[in-house]
Amino acid sequence: MRWILPFTLLLSAHAATIVVPGTSAGAEGSINQGFPFNIEFFDRDSQRYQQLYDAKEFSGPMRITGIDFRLDFEDSPFSSTLPSVQIDLATALRPTLSTTFANNVGPDDTVVVAQGPLTLSSAGTGPANGPRDFDIHIEFMTPFFYDPAKGSLLLDVRNFSAGSSAQFDAVNSTSDSVSRVASFAVDDPSGTADSVGLVTRFDVESVPEPGAGALAGLALAAVFARRRLRR
């Protein structure tokens, strides 16, 4: 008898999505927001923007492969290309945001979208009164490995050359799990902090706990050893 074992199933990643704040997954946010992509509307030539996501919204180590936003229900479908944007992810150094950008960035800071043109669009589908669909997708060039046990998640966007998009769905509450700090120019070392944040959907893949691969290998070795003894 020949055994075919599901070895790839033991070690493969499982794709899923996580909406933060989770309470906004099926509900329209309380406000809309133009930062950090619709900044021309606010007469800004560039901007640095950081958004903090509380670790409690996530569970277990994961690989983040992209992010999705949704159009505010009062805005219209759009398609635009921003001239120059860079996006980083990092494990935050602090549980709350400092107004000094450098104080928030952990040592695992990763450029997930390299500086260059960024095309954004939304068909505006979804209920008329919201929430709209998460169809404003940004695929990461480099996935980010995130372990919420090590701290909250930091989104760090540098918009070097303005551009316009639309107003995205957002929330503003001191009791939710998102907050932001935003500057008037991309080179500013600090910005203004508040409790506003974009409603964000993360495209994630769960990953095996450290040592899971080795344990799976030992289990397979034991199975094959038993088979040999029974011949």
N, C-alpha and C positions, 0 to 999 in steps of 0.2 A: 504493500500500500504506500502510495506517495502522498506526503502531507504538504499542503500549500497553506502557509500561515499568513495572516493579515499583518505582516510586519510594518508596512507603510501606515496602516491605521494606528498603530501604537505610537508612532513618532510624528505623524503629520499634524499640521496646524489646522485649526477650525475657524473658518471665517464667520464674523458676526459684526454687528454694529452696536454702538453705545451712544445714546443721546445725553448730553449734559447741558443744562440741568435735566435730570431724569423726569422731574415733575412737568417739564415743558414738552415732553416727547409727543403728546397728543393734544397740546393746547397752545394757542397763539400766545406769544410773549407779550409783556406789558408795554413795550416800546419798540421802536425801530432804531437802527444804528447804521451810520455810513462809514465809520472807522473800521478797518484801515484801508478799505478799497475804494470807497466813494468820496475821496477827500477833496477832489476838485470842487465838488458841490459846496464845500466849506472853505473855499479859497486857500487851501493848503497846497504847497508845492511838493512836500514830502512829509513822511511821518514814520516814527517808530512806535509800535503798538505791542504791548504784552497783555495776554489774558491768562488768568490763573484758573485752573479747574481742580476742585477739591478731590483729593485722592479717594474719598469715601464713595465717589460715583463709579469707581472702577473695582474690579475684582480679579486678582491673580495676574501674573506676568503676561504680557501681550506684546505683539508686534503691531504697531499702528502704520497702516499703509496709505491712508488718505483721510481727508476731512471733507465734510459736506455742510453747507449752509442752506438756508431757505429764505426765499423772498418774503418781505413783509407783505401782509395781505392787502395793504393799500397801495402797493407799488406795482409797476407794470413789467411784463417780460422784457428782458434785455439781453444783449450780447456785446461784450467789449473786451479789448485787450489792453491791459495796463502795461506801460512801457518797461518798467523795471521793478521787480519785486523779489525779495528773498524771504523764505520762511524757515524758521528753526523750531525744533522742539527740544525741551530739556526737562529733567526733573528739577523742580523749583527748590531753591535753597531755603525758602522761608514758607511758613504756613499762610502768611499774608503778604501782599505785594509791598515792596519798597518803591518809593517814587524814583529811586536811582536804578536804572535798568540793570546795570552790572551786578547789583546786589541780589538779583532774583535768579540769575542763570547758574544752573548746576554744572558740574564738571563733565556731564555726559551730553552737553549741548551738541546737537546734530543739525546740519543743514539738510532739511528734507526736500526743499525746493530751491535750487541754486538761483542766484540772481539772474534775472532775464525777464522777457515778456511773459505775462500771465493772462491767459484767456479765461474769462468767467462768463457764464450765461445762465439764464433760467427761463423755462417755458411758462412759468407762472401757473402751473397746474396745481390742483388741490381745491378744497372748499373755498367758496367766495369769501367767507369770513375768516378763513384760516383754520388751522395752520396750512401753509402751502407745502408742497413736496420738497424734500431735501435733494434738489437737483442741481445745486451750485457745487460742483465737485472739483476738488483739487487732489490730483494723484501725486503721491510722493515719489520723487526720484530715488530717494534713499529711505527705506522704512526706519521707524524709530522703535527700539525696544524699551518698553516702559514697565516698571514694577511699582505699583502704587504703595507697596509696603515701604518704599524708600522716600516717599514724599509726593506732593501734589504735582500736577502736570502744567508746564508753562509753554504757551504758544507765543512765539516771538516773531513779529512781522516787521520787515523793513520795506517801506514803500518809497523808493528813491525818486520817482518821477511822476507823482500825482496820478492822474487818470480818473475815470468815473465808471461807476457800475450801476448800483441801485441801493436802496435801503434794505438791509437784511433784518430778519426777525431777531429780537433781542429781549433781554429781561433786565430789570433794575430793582434789586431787592437786597437789603443787607443780610437777609436770612437764607439766600440761596448759595449755590456752590460755585459761582463765577464772579470774577471782578477783573478790572483792567487798569492799566496805566498807559497814557498816550501823550505823545509829544507834539510840538508845533513843527518840528523839523527832524529829519531822520538822524542827524548828527547830534541832536540834543542828548546830553548824558542822563537827563531826568525828564519826568513828565508829570501829569496830573492823574491822580488815582481816584477811582470811585467804584461803586458796586454794579456798574453796567457790564453786560457781557453778551456776546453773540450766542444764540442757541446753536449748538454744534453737534453734529453726528460724526463719530469716529468710525472709520473702517478698520477693523482689528482682526487679528488672527491670534487665538490662544496658542501658547507654546508650552511644551512639557516643562515641568518643574526641573530644576537642576538635578542631574543624576537619573532622570527618568529613562534616558537612552541606555544608560549602563544597566539599569534594572531590567529593561525589556530584553537586552542582549543576554543577560544571565538566564532569564526565563526561557528564552528560545533555546539556549544551549542545553538547559536541563531537559527540555522536551525531546530534543534530538538524541541526547544521551539515553533517555528511557527507550526511545524507538530502537536504538542500536542493541540494547540489552535484550529486547524481545525477539530479535531475529533468530 
